[in-house]
Structure formats: C-alpha cells, structure tokens
Amino acid sequence: MNPTQPAPAQPTAHTVLAEVTGMLRTVLAEYGDDDVVIGMSTSFNRDLELESIDLVTLAGLLEERYGKQVNLAEFLAGMEFDEIIELTVARLVEYVVWSLKTAQAG
C-alpha cells in the first residue's frame, strides 16, 4: 500500500445498506418496482418477492462492487431453506460488512 494513500475505510452497516439498497433497486427496476421502500427489516421473499434469478443478478452486482470476498451464493449455501425464505436486508448487510472486515484484516 502506498503510504500517502489513506487506508480504506472500514465498512459500516449504514454505507453497505445504502449500496445494497441501490443494487436491489437495480434488480427491481426490471419489474418497475424500483420505488419500493427498502430497509433493514425488508424481506427478500415476502416484501420484495425476489426470484432465484434475481438473487443471481444481485450476486453479480455484489461481486462487481465488493469483489470476490462477498460471495452471495456461498452465503446462501450455508443456510437452511427456511432461512433463505426469511432472508432480510439486515442479514445480507451484516454478511457484507463481516466479509469486508474479514478481508481487510487479511
């Protein structure tokens, strides 16, 4: 790392929520639903009615933004079916923050 450059900022739930919300709006725009309210308690299935193909699109957006350290497929693979159905934005945000902090700790 170049000593004149500042160290990368630690990811916060607030900044990750804003970025994930933007990604979800991109996914939902295909359905004309990009004005839906998205918050930490928003459910991917019940509130946003995302299909599995939407999660694939979201996974690509997450990787594009954060790199390979944020792997949505791997995250979902570690869950039971009921957990995936009940997945909330908060749980994804927590995973992204944890993944980025883990990668920075190296």
C-alpha positions, 0 to 999 in steps of 0.5 A: 500500500502506498503510504500517502494513500489513506487506508480504506475505510472500514465498512459500516452497516449504514454505507453497505445498506445504502449500496445494497439498497441501490443494487436491489433497486437495480434488480427491481427496476426490471419489474418497475418496482424500483420505488419500493421502500427498502430497509433493514427489516425488508424481506427478500421473499415476502416484501420484495418477492425476489426470484432465484434469478434475481438473487443471481443478478444481485450476486453479480452486482455484489461481486462487481462492487465488493469483489470476490470476498462477498460471495452471495451464493456461498452465503446462501449455501450455508443456510437452511431453506427456511432461512433463505425464505426469511432472508432480510436486508439486515442479514445480507448487510451484516454478511457484507460488512463481516466479509469486508472486515474479514478481508481487510484484516487479511 
